[in-house]
Amino acid sequence: MRSTALTLSTATVTALLVCGAPPAAGATAHPAPAPHRALRLLDPPRIVTVQGELNRLTARCPDGSYVISGGFEISGYEIEQTVTASHPTAAGDGWVVSADSINPELLKQLEVIQAKQDAVDNATTDAQREAAQKELEEAQRIAYNMPQRAPVNGAVHAVCSTGA
């Protein structure tokens, strides 16, 4: 397993805001802070972190501040995991992330199905084949009734500023 993390330094965030870097290609446009709330170097951003299941987890900025950036961390990241959203809240007061993964129990059940299929394929008598086929069908029924996706645990970060 490996760990994937997104970290934003105050200097990087400040440099991007001061330099006015354009949004990345394909980025969703979000409301910009009002001009009177421009980030000052004397007002360093604050990072708020919330941990839990990433099924739409939100890190909210403190009252009187707004989000200027955000990100997430997923411990033990695997190829089967998918981040489906990572963006500011509609109100601009936090960062929201959604992610899920293929259900690990379903993956185990697929291995059981393969073993049952091998038993059907290797049966030498009609009675063995019939018994193995029933076991295969039961394993398939179990897999069919299992949830395909599972929640992912991680952390959401919001980089917040008061703009004062």
C-alpha positions as CSV (number, residue, x, y, z in Angstrom):
1,M,0.0,0.0,0.0
2,R,1.1,3.5,-0.6
3,S,-0.1,6.8,0.8
4,T,-1.1,9.7,-1.5
5,A,-1.4,13.2,-0.1
6,L,-1.9,16.7,-1.4
7,T,-0.1,19.4,0.6
8,L,-0.3,23.1,0.0
9,S,2.2,25.4,1.6
10,T,1.2,28.9,2.7
11,A,3.9,30.3,0.4
12,T,2.6,28.3,-2.6
13,V,-1.0,29.4,-1.9
14,T,0.0,33.0,-1.4
15,A,2.2,33.0,-4.6
16,L,-0.7,31.6,-6.7
17,L,-3.1,34.3,-5.3
18,V,-0.7,37.2,-5.6
19,C,0.5,36.2,-9.1
20,G,-3.0,35.6,-10.2
21,A,-2.3,32.2,-11.8
22,P,-5.0,31.1,-14.3
23,P,-7.0,28.1,-13.5
24,A,-5.9,24.7,-14.9
25,A,-7.4,23.5,-18.1
26,G,-10.8,21.8,-17.4
27,A,-11.0,23.4,-14.0
28,T,-14.5,24.4,-12.8
29,A,-14.9,28.1,-12.3
30,H,-15.8,29.1,-8.7
31,P,-16.8,32.5,-7.4
32,A,-13.7,34.6,-6.6
33,P,-13.5,36.4,-3.3
34,A,-14.9,40.0,-3.2
35,P,-12.1,42.6,-3.9
36,H,-12.3,43.9,-0.4
37,R,-11.3,40.4,0.9
38,A,-8.0,40.2,-1.0
39,L,-5.4,38.1,0.7
40,R,-2.7,40.0,2.5
41,L,0.7,38.6,3.3
42,L,0.1,39.7,6.9
43,D,-2.9,37.4,7.1
44,P,-1.5,33.9,6.4
45,P,-4.0,31.3,5.3
46,R,-5.3,28.8,7.9
47,I,-5.6,25.1,7.1
48,V,-8.6,23.3,8.5
49,T,-8.5,19.4,8.4
50,V,-11.4,17.0,8.9
51,Q,-11.0,13.2,8.9
52,G,-13.5,10.5,8.3
53,E,-15.3,8.6,5.5
54,L,-14.9,10.4,2.2
55,N,-18.5,10.0,1.1
56,R,-18.9,13.8,0.8
57,L,-16.8,15.0,3.7
58,T,-16.4,18.7,4.1
59,A,-13.8,20.8,5.8
60,R,-15.4,24.1,6.8
61,C,-13.6,27.4,7.2
62,P,-14.1,29.3,10.5
63,D,-16.8,31.9,10.6
64,G,-15.7,35.1,8.8
65,S,-13.3,33.3,6.4
66,Y,-13.6,31.8,3.0
67,V,-11.8,28.9,1.2
68,I,-9.0,29.7,-1.2
69,S,-7.9,26.2,-1.9
70,G,-8.2,22.6,-0.6
71,G,-7.3,19.0,-1.1
72,F,-7.4,15.5,0.5
73,E,-5.4,12.6,1.8
74,I,-6.2,8.9,1.4
75,S,-4.2,6.5,3.5
76,G,-3.3,3.2,1.9
77,Y,-4.4,4.4,-1.6
78,E,-5.2,1.5,-3.9
79,I,-5.9,1.5,-7.6
80,E,-9.5,0.5,-7.0
81,Q,-10.2,3.8,-5.2
82,T,-11.8,6.7,-7.0
83,V,-12.0,10.4,-6.0
84,T,-15.3,11.6,-7.5
85,A,-15.2,15.2,-6.3
86,S,-12.7,17.7,-4.8
87,H,-13.9,21.3,-4.9
88,P,-15.0,24.3,-2.9
89,T,-18.4,24.3,-1.4
90,A,-21.1,26.3,-3.3
91,A,-21.0,29.0,-0.5
92,G,-17.2,29.2,-0.7
93,D,-16.9,28.4,3.0
94,G,-15.1,25.1,2.8
95,W,-13.7,22.2,0.7
96,V,-15.7,19.0,-0.1
97,V,-14.3,15.6,-1.2
98,S,-16.1,12.5,-2.3
99,A,-14.4,9.1,-2.9
100,D,-15.2,5.5,-2.9
101,S,-13.6,2.1,-3.6
102,I,-14.5,-1.3,-5.0
103,N,-15.9,-3.3,-2.1
104,P,-13.0,-5.5,-1.0
105,E,-15.5,-8.2,0.1
106,L,-16.8,-8.3,-3.5
107,L,-13.2,-8.8,-4.8
108,K,-12.8,-11.8,-2.4
109,Q,-16.1,-13.2,-3.6
110,L,-15.0,-12.9,-7.2
111,E,-12.0,-15.1,-6.3
112,V,-14.5,-17.6,-4.8
113,I,-16.5,-17.6,-8.0
114,Q,-13.3,-18.3,-10.0
115,A,-12.5,-21.3,-7.8
116,K,-16.1,-22.6,-8.1
117,Q,-15.9,-22.2,-11.9
118,D,-12.6,-24.1,-11.9
119,A,-14.3,-26.9,-10.0
120,V,-17.1,-27.1,-12.7
121,D,-14.5,-27.1,-15.4
122,N,-12.4,-29.9,-13.8
123,A,-15.3,-32.1,-12.7
124,T,-14.9,-35.7,-14.1
125,T,-18.5,-37.0,-13.6
126,D,-21.9,-35.6,-14.2
127,A,-22.7,-35.7,-10.4
128,Q,-19.5,-33.7,-9.6
129,R,-20.3,-31.2,-12.3
130,E,-23.9,-30.7,-11.1
131,A,-22.8,-30.2,-7.5
132,A,-20.0,-27.8,-8.5
133,Q,-22.5,-25.9,-10.7
134,K,-24.8,-25.4,-7.8
135,E,-22.0,-24.1,-5.7
136,L,-21.0,-21.7,-8.5
137,E,-24.5,-20.4,-8.8
138,E,-24.7,-19.8,-5.0
139,A,-21.4,-17.9,-5.1
140,Q,-22.6,-15.8,-8.0
141,R,-25.9,-15.0,-6.1
142,I,-23.9,-13.9,-3.1
143,A,-21.8,-11.6,-5.2
144,Y,-24.8,-10.2,-7.1
145,N,-26.4,-9.1,-3.8
146,M,-23.2,-7.5,-2.4
147,P,-22.7,-3.7,-2.7
148,Q,-20.2,-2.9,-5.4
149,R,-18.7,0.2,-3.8
150,A,-17.3,0.9,-0.3
151,P,-16.5,4.1,1.5
152,V,-12.9,5.3,1.7
153,N,-11.4,6.9,4.8
154,G,-9.2,9.9,4.6
155,A,-8.8,13.6,5.4
156,V,-10.1,16.8,3.7
157,H,-8.1,20.0,3.9
158,A,-9.5,23.6,3.4
159,V,-7.1,26.5,3.1
160,C,-9.0,29.4,4.5
161,S,-8.4,33.2,4.7
162,T,-10.3,36.1,6.3
163,G,-9.0,38.5,3.7
164,A,-8.6,41.1,6.4
